């Protein structure tokens, strides 16, 4: 990203993150946010599992002599 974008946005500290979290709580509610977090965690875990599964067969194949 450009430096100008960071200059416009600034850095996110703890107070800003708390305000963002409170706004999300007001908009979506606690139940929906917990479900959203759970779903994202499962998606990331599934992605990591699939990436690991694709790497293992490539390492397990023995080299062929010509």
FENHU-V843689 format. One record per pair of residues at least 24 apart in sequence whose ideal C-beta (glycine too) atoms are under 6 Angstrom apart, sorted by the first residue. I is the first residue (numbers start at 1). GAP is how many residues later the second one is. D is the distance in Angstrom with one decimal. If there is no record, write none. Layout:
# FENHU-V843689
I_GAP_D + I_GAP_D
This chain:
# FENHU-V843689
none
